Amino acid sequence: MLVDGKSTRTIWLAANRSTVKIIDQTRLPHEFIIVDLDTLDDAVKAISNMQVRGAPLIGVTAAYGMALAMGDNATDAGVDIACKVLYQARPTAVNLRWALDDLKAILDPLPERERKIAAYARAAEIADEDVEQCSSLGDHGKVIIKKMWNDKSRPERINILTHCNAGWLATVDWGTALSPIYKAHDAGIPIHVWVDETRPRNQGANLTCWELGQHGVPHTLIVDNVGGHLMQHGQVDLCIVGTDRTTAAGDVCNKTGTYLKALAAADNNVPFYVGLPGPTIDWTIKDGVRDVNIEERDPSEVTRLIGLTEDGYISTIAISPKASPAANFAFDVTPARLVTGLITERGVTDASEEGLAKLYPEFK
């Protein structure tokens, strides 16, 4: 996608073909900073500190983290250690586990001298596959938006509400929830996006607004609790969100607050779609509410805000009394019954075990 008019990915290799470069997403929207990852520890910190975030991008970063690890320690123990520490960095995002299992299966049979080259090659393949999947996902989602545009009685624009950031910053390129929006916008369909701020880390305000603005997509930032009001008054045509983990039965684990948007959408007959590539599906579980381990992050993300001051400095401020404790549940689970459809690289299906099995018969 575009940054200052130039096509850009979120992760790539430097000219030396060993250093991994990423956009530091903790500095957006006020600073565009490129960071080098040279070691396994660098990759772990980038994932855990959310310099990279979004399930697909986390998976790709983990794959490159394995490659970096093989440059230092390509023994069997080195493979196992790298898998362990990378998995612990962000356990909720299923793409992380998928990428690590993929790399381990490739590396284990190889002699140590071949592991580094093989790891880099496979990480690059996973990155390219993610771009292809997200682009295809966008093509399928564009069909939904186009049909809605053609059927709409008041043709000023299509209003889409999204939560958190599931754009190209959450992937290698294109995005999941935002890929259909970019495709529709590029096709000339008038799109307007309601962007949830997405507390506590404000990924909507910081990231979604930034990347939509870079691409010229009209959008409006709203506080998280306004979505229901907009739906009640007919100002939302559909919702599209992403997911960090979707169960084999279609339950969706995403940034906390997604469940509440799905409830509001159901109450107001607003279609609620989820965009996801195949690697985000966790085929090992069916009941998301019971079986997904919800990550609890540092309470300081709730009690503090980071922003740009009037005199141009990026600063952190406290917003609550020092003595008040805070809880920071990073995700929630939206039951499949509240999801209108799942938009994947293989097509659109209802959120059900049967629907997903038809698209991915190899996992039945």
ROFI-119306 format. One record per residue (C-alpha): residue number from 1; x, y, z. Coordinates in Angstrom, 1 decimal, decimal comma. Example, Ala and Ser with C-alpha at 12.3 -4.5 7.8 and 13.67 -1.06 7.14 Angstrom:
BEGIN
1:12,3:-4,5:7,8 $
2:13,7:-1,1:7,1 $
//
This chain:
BEGIN
1:0,0:0,0:0,0 $
2:1,0:3,7:0,0 $
3:3,2:5,8:2,3 $
4:3,7:9,3:1,0 $
5:2,6:8,0:-2,4 $
6:5,2:5,1:-2,4 $
7:4,3:1,4:-2,4 $
8:5,4:0,0:0,9 $
9:5,2:-3,3:2,9 $
10:5,2:-3,6:6,7 $
11:8,2:-6,0:6,7 $
12:11,1:-6,7:4,3 $
13:14,7:-7,7:4,0 $
14:17,5:-5,1:3,9 $
15:20,0:-5,0:1,1 $
16:22,3:-7,4:3,0 $
17:19,5:-10,0:2,8 $
18:19,8:-10,8:6,5 $
19:18,6:-7,8:8,5 $
20:14,8:-7,6:8,7 $
21:13,2:-4,2:8,5 $
22:9,9:-3,2:9,9 $
23:7,7:-0,1:10,4 $
24:7,7:0,7:14,1 $
25:3,9:0,9:14,6 $
26:4,2:2,2:18,2 $
27:5,5:5,5:16,7 $
28:2,6:6,1:14,3 $
29:0,8:8,3:13,4 $
30:3,2:11,0:14,5 $
31:6,5:9,5:13,3 $
32:7,3:7,1:10,4 $
33:10,3:5,1:11,7 $
34:11,9:2,1:10,2 $
35:13,5:-0,4:12,7 $
36:16,1:-3,1:12,0 $
37:15,8:-6,6:13,5 $
38:19,1:-8,3:13,6 $
39:18,6:-11,0:16,3 $
40:16,0:-13,4:17,7 $
41:15,6:-11,1:20,7 $
42:14,9:-8,1:18,4 $
43:12,1:-10,1:16,8 $
44:10,6:-11,2:20,1 $
45:10,6:-7,6:21,4 $
46:9,1:-6,3:18,2 $
47:6,2:-8,7:18,6 $
48:5,7:-8,4:22,4 $
49:6,0:-4,6:22,4 $
50:3,7:-4,3:19,4 $
51:6,1:-2,6:17,0 $
52:4,5:-5,2:14,7 $
53:0,9:-6,3:15,4 $
54:-2,0:-8,0:13,7 $
55:-2,1:-11,8:13,4 $
56:-0,8:-12,2:9,9 $
57:2,1:-9,8:10,4 $
58:3,0:-11,4:13,7 $
59:3,2:-14,7:11,9 $
60:5,5:-13,4:9,2 $
61:7,7:-11,6:11,8 $
62:7,9:-14,9:13,8 $
63:9,1:-16,7:10,6 $
64:11,8:-14,1:10,1 $
65:12,6:-14,4:13,8 $
66:13,3:-18,1:13,2 $
67:15,6:-17,1:10,3 $
68:17,5:-14,6:12,5 $
69:17,8:-17,3:15,2 $
70:19,3:-19,8:12,8 $
71:22,1:-17,2:12,0 $
72:23,2:-17,5:15,6 $
73:22,3:-21,0:16,7 $
74:21,1:-23,5:14,1 $
75:21,3:-26,5:16,4 $
76:18,2:-28,6:17,4 $
77:18,2:-26,8:20,7 $
78:18,4:-23,5:18,9 $
79:15,3:-24,3:16,9 $
80:13,4:-25,3:20,0 $
81:14,4:-22,3:22,0 $
82:13,5:-19,9:19,2 $
83:10,1:-21,5:18,8 $
84:9,4:-21,3:22,5 $
85:10,4:-17,6:23,0 $
86:8,6:-16,4:19,9 $
87:5,4:-18,2:20,8 $
88:5,4:-16,7:24,2 $
89:5,6:-13,2:22,7 $
90:1,9:-13,0:21,7 $
91:0,1:-16,4:22,2 $
92:-3,4:-15,3:21,2 $
93:-2,5:-14,7:17,5 $
94:-2,9:-18,1:15,9 $
95:-0,8:-17,2:12,9 $
96:2,2:-17,0:15,2 $
97:1,9:-20,7:16,1 $
98:1,1:-21,6:12,5 $
99:4,3:-20,0:11,2 $
100:6,4:-21,5:13,9 $
101:5,1:-25,0:13,3 $
102:5,6:-24,5:9,6 $
103:9,3:-23,4:10,1 $
104:10,0:-26,1:12,6 $
105:8,7:-28,8:10,3 $
106:11,0:-27,5:7,5 $
107:14,1:-27,0:9,7 $
108:14,1:-30,2:11,9 $
109:15,0:-32,6:9,1 $
110:17,8:-30,4:7,7 $
111:21,5:-30,4:8,6 $
112:22,5:-27,3:10,7 $
113:24,4:-25,7:7,8 $
114:21,3:-25,5:5,6 $
115:18,8:-24,2:8,2 $
116:19,5:-20,5:7,9 $
117:19,1:-20,3:4,2 $
118:16,0:-22,5:4,3 $
119:14,4:-20,3:7,1 $
120:14,9:-17,1:5,2 $
121:13,5:-18,6:2,0 $
122:10,4:-19,9:3,8 $
123:9,9:-16,7:5,7 $
124:9,9:-14,8:2,4 $
125:7,4:-17,3:0,9 $
126:5,1:-16,8:3,9 $
127:5,3:-13,0:3,4 $
128:4,4:-13,3:-0,3 $
129:1,6:-15,8:0,4 $
130:0,1:-13,3:2,9 $
131:0,0:-10,6:0,3 $
132:-1,7:-12,9:-2,2 $
133:-4,2:-14,1:0,4 $
134:-5,1:-10,6:1,5 $
135:-5,4:-9,3:-2,0 $
136:-7,7:-12,2:-2,9 $
137:-9,7:-11,7:0,3 $
138:-10,2:-8,1:-0,8 $
139:-11,5:-9,1:-4,2 $
140:-14,2:-11,3:-2,5 $
141:-15,1:-8,6:-0,1 $
142:-15,4:-6,0:-2,8 $
143:-18,2:-8,0:-4,3 $
144:-20,2:-7,6:-1,1 $
145:-19,6:-3,8:-1,0 $
146:-20,4:-3,5:-4,7 $
147:-23,7:-5,3:-4,4 $
148:-24,6:-3,2:-1,4 $
149:-23,7:0,0:-3,4 $
150:-25,9:-1,1:-6,4 $
151:-28,8:-2,0:-4,1 $
152:-28,6:1,1:-1,9 $
153:-31,6:3,4:-2,2 $
154:-29,6:6,6:-1,2 $
155:-26,5:6,4:-3,3 $
156:-24,3:9,0:-1,6 $
157:-21,8:6,5:-0,2 $
158:-21,3:3,2:1,6 $
159:-20,7:3,7:5,3 $
160:-18,5:0,9:6,8 $
161:-17,6:0,6:10,5 $
162:-14,4:-1,1:11,5 $
163:-12,8:-1,8:14,9 $
164:-9,0:-1,9:15,8 $
165:-6,6:-2,0:12,8 $
166:-7,0:-4,8:10,3 $
167:-5,5:-3,0:7,4 $
168:-2,2:-3,4:5,6 $
169:-0,4:-2,5:8,8 $
170:-1,7:-5,7:10,4 $
171:-0,5:-7,8:7,5 $
172:2,4:-7,6:5,0 $
173:0,2:-5,7:2,5 $
174:-3,5:-5,0:1,7 $
175:-4,9:-6,0:5,1 $
176:-7,9:-8,2:6,1 $
177:-10,9:-6,1:7,0 $
178:-9,6:-3,1:5,1 $
179:-8,6:-5,0:1,9 $
180:-12,2:-5,0:0,6 $
181:-12,4:-1,3:1,4 $
182:-9,3:-0,5:-0,5 $
183:-10,4:-2,6:-3,4 $
184:-13,8:-1,0:-3,5 $
185:-12,3:2,5:-3,2 $
186:-9,9:1,9:-6,0 $
187:-12,8:0,6:-8,1 $
188:-14,6:4,0:-7,7 $
189:-17,2:3,0:-5,2 $
190:-17,7:5,9:-2,8 $
191:-16,6:4,6:0,6 $
192:-16,7:6,2:4,0 $
193:-15,2:4,4:7,0 $
194:-16,2:5,0:10,7 $
195:-13,0:4,2:12,6 $
196:-13,3:3,1:16,2 $
197:-10,6:4,7:18,3 $
198:-10,1:1,2:19,9 $
199:-9,0:1,8:23,4 $
200:-6,7:1,0:25,2 $
201:-3,9:1,2:22,6 $
202:-5,9:3,3:20,1 $
203:-5,0:1,2:17,0 $
204:-8,0:2,7:15,2 $
205:-7,0:6,3:15,9 $
206:-3,3:5,8:15,4 $
207:-3,1:3,2:12,7 $
208:-6,3:2,8:10,7 $
209:-6,9:6,5:10,3 $
210:-3,2:7,0:9,3 $
211:-3,3:4,3:6,6 $
212:-6,7:5,2:5,2 $
213:-5,5:8,8:5,0 $
214:-2,3:7,7:3,2 $
215:-4,5:5,9:0,6 $
216:-7,1:8,7:0,3 $
217:-10,0:6,8:1,7 $
218:-12,6:9,1:3,4 $
219:-13,0:8,3:7,1 $
220:-14,1:9,7:10,4 $
221:-12,7:8,8:13,8 $
222:-15,2:8,0:16,5 $
223:-15,0:6,9:20,2 $
224:-15,6:3,2:20,7 $
225:-19,1:3,6:22,2 $
226:-20,6:5,6:19,3 $
227:-21,1:2,7:16,9 $
228:-24,4:1,5:18,4 $
229:-25,8:5,1:18,1 $
230:-24,7:5,3:14,5 $
231:-26,3:1,9:13,7 $
232:-29,6:3,0:15,4 $
233:-29,8:6,0:13,1 $
234:-29,0:4,2:9,8 $
235:-25,5:5,6:9,4 $
236:-23,7:2,2:9,2 $
237:-24,3:0,0:6,1 $
238:-22,1:-2,8:7,3 $
239:-19,3:-3,7:9,7 $
240:-16,1:-5,3:8,7 $
241:-13,5:-6,3:11,3 $
242:-10,5:-8,6:11,4 $
243:-9,6:-11,4:13,7 $
244:-6,6:-12,8:15,6 $
245:-8,0:-16,3:15,9 $
246:-11,2:-17,8:14,4 $
247:-12,3:-21,2:15,6 $
248:-13,2:-24,2:13,4 $
249:-16,8:-23,4:14,2 $
250:-16,6:-19,7:13,2 $
251:-16,2:-18,0:16,6 $
252:-14,1:-14,9:16,2 $
253:-11,5:-13,7:18,7 $
254:-10,5:-10,1:18,0 $
255:-9,5:-6,9:19,7 $
256:-11,7:-6,3:22,8 $
257:-14,8:-4,4:21,9 $
258:-15,6:-6,4:18,8 $
259:-18,2:-8,5:20,6 $
260:-20,1:-5,3:21,6 $
261:-20,1:-4,1:18,0 $
262:-21,5:-7,4:16,9 $
263:-24,3:-7,2:19,4 $
264:-25,2:-3,7:18,3 $
265:-25,1:-4,8:14,6 $
266:-27,4:-7,7:15,3 $
267:-29,9:-5,5:17,2 $
268:-30,0:-3,1:14,2 $
269:-29,9:-5,6:11,3 $
270:-26,5:-4,3:10,2 $
271:-24,4:-7,0:8,4 $
272:-21,3:-7,9:10,4 $
273:-18,5:-9,5:8,4 $
274:-15,0:-10,7:9,4 $
275:-12,0:-10,7:7,1 $
276:-9,4:-13,4:7,6 $
277:-6,8:-15,4:5,7 $
278:-6,8:-19,2:6,2 $
279:-3,8:-19,3:8,6 $
280:-5,9:-17,3:11,1 $
281:-8,3:-20,3:11,6 $
282:-7,5:-22,4:14,6 $
283:-8,7:-25,9:13,5 $
284:-7,9:-27,3:17,0 $
285:-10,7:-25,6:18,8 $
286:-14,5:-25,0:18,2 $
287:-15,7:-23,1:21,3 $
288:-14,0:-19,7:21,3 $
289:-15,6:-18,4:24,5 $
290:-14,4:-21,5:26,5 $
291:-11,2:-22,4:24,8 $
292:-9,4:-19,3:23,6 $
293:-6,8:-18,0:26,1 $
294:-7,4:-14,3:26,3 $
295:-4,2:-12,3:26,6 $
296:-4,1:-9,9:29,6 $
297:-1,7:-7,1:28,9 $
298:0,0:-4,5:31,1 $
299:-2,5:-2,4:33,0 $
300:-0,5:0,7:32,1 $
301:-2,0:0,6:28,6 $
302:-5,4:1,4:30,3 $
303:-4,2:3,9:32,8 $
304:-2,0:5,9:30,4 $
305:-2,2:7,5:27,0 $
306:0,5:8,4:24,5 $
307:0,0:11,4:22,2 $
308:1,4:14,4:20,5 $
309:1,5:17,6:22,7 $
310:0,7:21,0:21,4 $
311:4,4:21,9:21,4 $
312:5,2:18,9:19,1 $
313:6,5:16,4:21,7 $
314:5,3:12,8:22,0 $
315:4,4:12,3:25,6 $
316:2,7:9,8:27,9 $
317:0,1:11,0:30,4 $
318:-1,8:9,3:33,2 $
319:-5,6:9,3:33,0 $
320:-6,5:7,6:36,3 $
321:-5,7:7,9:40,0 $
322:-2,4:6,2:40,9 $
323:-4,2:4,0:43,5 $
324:-6,9:2,7:41,1 $
325:-6,1:-0,8:39,7 $
326:-6,8:-1,5:36,1 $
327:-7,5:-4,7:34,1 $
328:-6,4:-5,0:30,5 $
329:-8,2:-7,9:28,6 $
330:-6,8:-7,4:25,1 $
331:-9,4:-9,6:23,2 $
332:-12,9:-10,8:23,3 $
333:-14,8:-13,5:21,4 $
334:-17,7:-12,9:19,1 $
335:-19,9:-16,0:18,8 $
336:-20,4:-17,3:15,3 $
337:-24,2:-16,7:15,5 $
338:-23,5:-12,9:15,5 $
339:-21,3:-13,0:12,3 $
340:-23,0:-12,5:9,0 $
341:-20,1:-14,0:7,0 $
342:-16,4:-14,8:6,9 $
343:-14,5:-13,2:4,0 $
344:-11,5:-15,4:3,2 $
345:-9,0:-15,7:0,3 $
346:-11,1:-18,6:-0,9 $
347:-14,5:-16,9:-0,8 $
348:-17,2:-15,8:1,6 $
349:-18,9:-18,3:3,8 $
350:-21,3:-18,3:6,8 $
351:-19,5:-18,5:10,2 $
352:-20,0:-22,2:10,8 $
353:-18,1:-25,5:10,9 $
354:-19,8:-26,6:7,8 $
355:-19,1:-23,4:5,9 $
356:-15,4:-23,3:6,8 $
357:-15,0:-27,0:6,0 $
358:-16,3:-26,4:2,4 $
359:-13,7:-23,7:1,8 $
360:-10,9:-25,7:3,5 $
361:-11,7:-29,4:3,0 $
362:-8,1:-30,4:3,7 $
363:-8,7:-29,6:7,4 $
364:-11,9:-31,6:7,8 $
//
